[in-house]
Amino acid sequence: MVSRVIPVDPFDLVLFGATGDLARRKILPALFHRYQVGQIPPSARIICSARGDTVASEFRKQALKTLKEFAPEAASDETALLEFVELLDYVGVDATGDTGWSKLAGMVRPDVTRAFYLSVAPPLFGPLAKRLKDRGLALSDSRIVVEKPFGRDLESARALNEELRACFQEHQIYRIDHYLGKETVQNLMALRFANSLWEPLWNSTHIDHVQITVAETVGIKGREDYYDHAGAMRDMVQNHLVQLLCLTAMEPPSRFSPNAVRDEKVKVIEALDPVPPEDIARGQYREDAGGDSYRDHAGNPTSQTESFIAMKVRVSNWRWAGTPFYLRTGKRLRARESEIVVAFRDPPHTIFPSAGPLRGNVLVIRLQPDEGITLRTTIKDPGPGGLRLTEVSLDMSFAEALGADMRAQDAYERLVMDVIRGDQTLFMRGDEVEAAWAWADQIIENWEGRRDTPALYDPGSSGPEEALMLMHRDGRRWRQIGD
């Protein structure tokens, strides 16, 4: 299969926070990969900015080392690598002061697309946006990109949206959730809306329940200052898992356009019921073999912040009435895995009494680490001696289906190019962010008001026992993490 690469028009991308971890690990490698395949034209310019005062030639040397470290399979192309770093320029800018802004204004070109990527701490979003406007850098067709977290509650999210909208119009603001750039997440939309097979079955009549899991093996060490004030609910559920839920549950949009897709996602969030305490399981990983627990990593011996959360969520609309969505995410679990499991109802009647009860089909959409789609189905067990039934999986691994030469695109590659193209389909709109926080705030306020203590769970497990009981009492089971 041949990947079709459509070059973008010349652009100037200003990358604030260019020496930070996200820029080094994700953004610069993503831009290099897009240049290597010919999507970024040689006339494009990437103006990198940070607080440090260094010269462009020195920054290019650092960028070469960065790319060889974080894009090793592509960095073997020395010619493309050297060409790419020549696109990079550097200017030291003070986000809250006046240093460097005049120089930056003289570097960006007036006749190409301008995009400003804010790979910085959220408190700097507003000050940077204001200076871009005040310095005349924010033109009517400029774009600004901001990373999560988009606030820590509804009030702060609204305040952040107001700051951004005071300087840019909504159609210029790109709020990145990198999960939406994953190949399989977009394939979920293609699976549903480009095939006549699934959509007639995609409702509570045929689907028993849906599981959405994002499991991580790492702890919070290195992110403790942020994470202990956020927790799994704010860090993962309010954005990543809610976005996956929206794409799974939304109605077919009238067309594949940014506002049509995002309108349907907002409707799903607004249809979410409040989640009662008995439908939530919170956990915190206990000490491992080395004696380090969540509280040790957080440096907070009395922390009540959850590193794991599972909940049963209901979407109150015609399509999903009676079909629960189970969400689960956590740190220090047994495997790194993200997947959406659509469990269809059991067959209502069996004509094979000797086979015992028949189980419903299960569609598994794997987001990471091995992107692909699996359908569990029942067939006859091969061989003579009567009709026996067995379950097999119809498995499509993207790496196998698309060929060994087809390198999986990182989410940031797709999303950054969408910014340049001006396509907001895979980015969150302001009202979408606020609707998600309005729902999440109720849940957080409930357990904070009760002063709930997260249950302890073992590192390398599937989470606390309470999460298993959440499913067990409904007569259901979680799909095993790491299967």
Beta strands, then each sheet from edge to edge (+ up, - down):
strand 1: 11-16
strand 2: 45-50
strand 3: 88-92
strand 4: 113-118
strand 5: 143-147
strand 6: 173-176
strand 7: 207-215
strand 8: 280-285
strand 9: 308-313
strand 10: 325-330
strand 11: 337-344
strand 12: 362-368
strand 13: 372-380
strand 14: 389-397
strand 15: 455-457
sheet 1: 3+ 2+ 1+ 4+ 5+ 6+
sheet 2: 14+ 13- 12+ 11- 7+ 10+ 9- 8+ 15+
end
